[in-house]
Amino acid sequence: MPKAATAPPSSPASYEAALQELEALVGQMESGQMPLDGLLAAYRRGAELLQFCRGRLDAVEEQIRVLDQQGQIRPWGQE
């Protein structure tokens, strides 16, 4: 019997959701209980989640630059 096609994972709803899923994947992979095919799929999903998180962080950083009147990011707590 052929395997049913699985739908590709959806994009995370938020940075926090992506980070939580990524942490869960890392935990599963580190457990040593995942079969080789599962490890490969988890690695691929982890790479997608990491790319999503980096994209969100880059977008927020760009918004901070735009909001900063001087065009420079100042360290937190500096006025």
N, C-alpha and C positions, 0 to 999 in steps of 0.2 A: 504494500500500500504506500503510495507516495506521500511525502510529508506535506502538510498544508503550508501554504505560503504565509509567512508572518508579516504583518504590517511593519513598516519601518517605525522606530520609536519616534514619538512626537517631540517637538521642541519643548523645552521646559517652560513653565509658566513664568518663572522669575529666576533671578540670579541665585536666590536662596534655595529654590527647588532644585536647580541644577547642581549646586554645591552639595546638597543633602544626598542626591542620587549618586553623585560622584564618590562621596565618602562611603556610601553603602557598597558601591561596586568595588572600591579598594579593599574594604573589609572582607568581602566575599572572595576576592582574588587572593588576598593574603592568608585566608583560612587554609588553603591547600586542598580544599574539598571540591573544587570546581573541575569538571572535565576539560580537556584541552580545547575542544570546540567552544565551550562556554567561556574559557579564558580569552580566546580570540575575539569573540563577540563582545565581551565585557571591555576589552582593551579598545576596540573600535568605538563603542558607546562612550567610554571614558574620554577618548580623544575628541569626540563631538561635543561632549559636555564642557571640556576644558576650553575648546574654541569658543563656545557660547559664552562662558564666563569671562574670558579675555575680551571678547567683543563688547560685553556689557560694561566691563571696567573701563575700556577705552572710550566708550560713549559717555560715561559719567565724567571721566577726566576731561574730555573735550567740552562738556557743558560747564564744568568748573572754570575752564580757561575762558570761555565766552562770558561767563558771569563776572569774572574778575576784571575790574575796570582797567587795570594796568596790563592785562594780558599775560601776567605771570602768576604761577601758582605759588602761594606763600605757605610756609609750614603752618600746621594747625596751631591755633592759640596765639598767632601773631596778628596784631591789629594794625 
